[in-house]
């Protein structure tokens, strides 16, 4: 299995990623070892994750998410394109 996830950073921005081991990857981000973007914006909070059968599917969703502006990320791949960015607010509450 694979995961696509969204983190909310301390500065209010969002970070999306994909991984095969969600718990390990979130632990890396929260410890400051997850990457350049999140280590400079600690603490981070997991606001949502979606499981996929294949890492290629999770990665494709990550890239779709990154296509939205950083403060308004899409909630799920099943949401219509026009409402993806608006759907994050409901997902992150």
C-alpha positions in Angstrom: 0.0 0.0 0.0 1.0 3.6 -0.5 -0.2 6.9 0.9 -0.6 10.5 -0.2 -0.6 12.9 2.7 -0.9 16.6 3.5 0.8 18.4 6.4 -0.1 21.8 7.7 3.0 23.7 8.6 3.5 26.2 11.5 3.4 29.2 9.0 -0.1 28.0 7.7 1.2 26.6 4.5 0.7 23.0 3.4 3.0 20.3 2.2 2.0 17.2 0.3 3.9 14.0 -0.1 3.6 10.3 -0.9 5.1 7.3 0.8 4.9 3.6 1.4 5.3 4.0 5.1 3.1 6.8 6.4 4.0 6.5 10.1 7.8 6.6 9.4 7.4 9.5 7.0 5.4 11.6 9.4 7.9 10.9 12.1 10.7 12.1 9.8 8.8 15.3 9.1 7.9 16.0 12.8 11.6 15.5 13.8 12.9 17.9 11.2 14.3 15.2 9.0 11.5 15.1 6.4 12.8 17.6 3.9 13.9 21.2 3.4 10.4 22.7 3.2 9.0 21.2 6.4 12.1 21.3 8.6 12.0 25.1 8.3 8.3 25.3 9.2 8.0 23.1 12.3 5.9 22.0 13.9 3.9 20.3 11.3 0.5 18.6 11.6 -1.0 15.8 9.5 -4.3 17.1 8.2 -5.2 14.2 5.9 -4.0 11.1 4.2 -5.4 8.8 1.5 -4.4 5.2 0.9 -3.7 3.9 -2.6 -3.0 0.5 -4.0 0.2 1.6 -5.7 2.9 4.2 -5.1 2.5 5.5 -8.7 -1.2 6.3 -7.8 -0.1 8.1 -4.6 2.6 10.0 -6.4 0.2 11.1 -9.1 -2.2 12.4 -6.5 0.7 14.2 -4.8 1.4 16.0 -8.0 -2.2 17.0 -8.5 -2.3 18.4 -5.0 0.9 20.4 -5.7 -0.9 22.0 -8.6 -3.1 24.0 -6.2 -1.9 27.1 -4.4 0.0 26.2 -1.2 -2.7 27.5 1.2 -5.5 25.7 -0.5 -4.7 22.1 -1.2 -7.2 19.6 -2.6 -8.8 17.1 -0.3 -9.1 13.9 -2.3 -8.6 12.8 -5.9 -12.3 12.1 -6.2 -13.3 15.7 -5.7 -14.2 17.7 -8.8 -11.2 19.9 -10.0 -13.1 23.1 -9.3 -13.8 22.1 -5.7 -10.5 20.4 -4.8 -8.9 23.4 -3.3 -12.0 24.4 -1.4 -12.4 20.9 0.0 -9.2 21.1 2.1 -11.0 23.2 4.7 -13.4 20.4 5.4 -10.7 17.7 5.4 -8.4 19.5 7.8 -11.0 20.1 10.5 
